[in-house]
Amino acid sequence: MMGKPMMLKEATWDKDTVYIDIWYPKAGIDIYPSKLEVGLMHVRAADSILIEYDFDRDGYSIKQASTFRGDVPGFDQDWQEVAFIKAWARAKPDTFEEE
């Protein structure tokens, strides 16, 4: 995309983990997406999940769809939250330096 900032810098992997960093959605540029859909490509595929950062609750909202129609544009999949993960919920107290 010429003339527009890149949302995704790169995806890297090692062994069995893929690492993806996306730009902070509130960076002041409207073209940055705020959600990440993760799907599984395999004969034994599972339904996708949608990951979105909830700034009001300060954590990740994980959603699943309830209706499926393949790749029909504009089809409402009825994404609903199935889990919420609080940001830094497992951080040990000595992890962060005091200012």
N, C-alpha and C positions, 0 to 999 in steps of 0.2 A: 504494500500500500504506500504509494508515494505521497509525501506531504502530510501524512498522519503518523502520530507516535505509535509505536508497536506496543500492544497490550501484553503480549507474551514474549518474553525475552528468549527463553529456551526451555526445553524439557530434556532432562538428563536421567540416566538410570544407572544402577549398579545391582547386580544379582537379581533381586526380585522386587525392587522398589523404584517407582518413577517419581521424580521430583519436578514439580511445576510451581513456579512463582508467578503470580499475576500482579499487576499494578493495583495499588490501593484504590478502591472504587471511588473514594471521595477526594481524589487528587485534583479536582477542579476541571477535569476534561470529560465532557459528556460521552465520549466514544468508548471509554473504558467500561467493559461489562462488570456486573456486580455478582454474577452467579457462575458456577462451574458445574456442568453436568458430566458425570463420570459413568461410563458404560463398560460392559464386559463383552469383548468380541471373542466368542467361542461357540462351539456347538451347544454347549451347556450354558448359554448366556443367561444372565439374570437381568432383571429390570434395572434401569439406571437410577442413580440418586442425584439430587440437585443440592449443591452446597452453596450457602449464601451467608455472608457475615452480617449479623444483626447488631447494628451499632447501639441500639437502645438497650439491649441486654448484654452487650459486650461479649459476644461469642458466636460460634458457628451453628447455624440452623441446617439440619439435614432433612431433606424432603424426599418423598416417594410419590410417584403418580398412581392414580387408581384406575385410569382408563388408558387404553393403548390402541392406536390405529396406525402404527408404522410411521412413515414420513409424510403424513398429510399436513401441509402447511396451514397454520392457524388453528389446528385442532387443540382444544383445551384438555390437557392431561390431568387436570385437577390435582396439582402438586399440593401435598399436605405435609406438615412437619411431623416427623417420627422420632426425632432426637434433637437435643440441644447440648452443645459442648461449650462450656464457659471458657473464655480465653484465659490462659495461664493457670487453669484450675489445679494442675499438678505440679506447678513450679515450687521448688523448695525455697524456703525463705532466704537462704544465703545465695541464691542464684543471681539476684540483682544487686548491683552496687548501690549504696546509698549516695544521694547527691548532697 
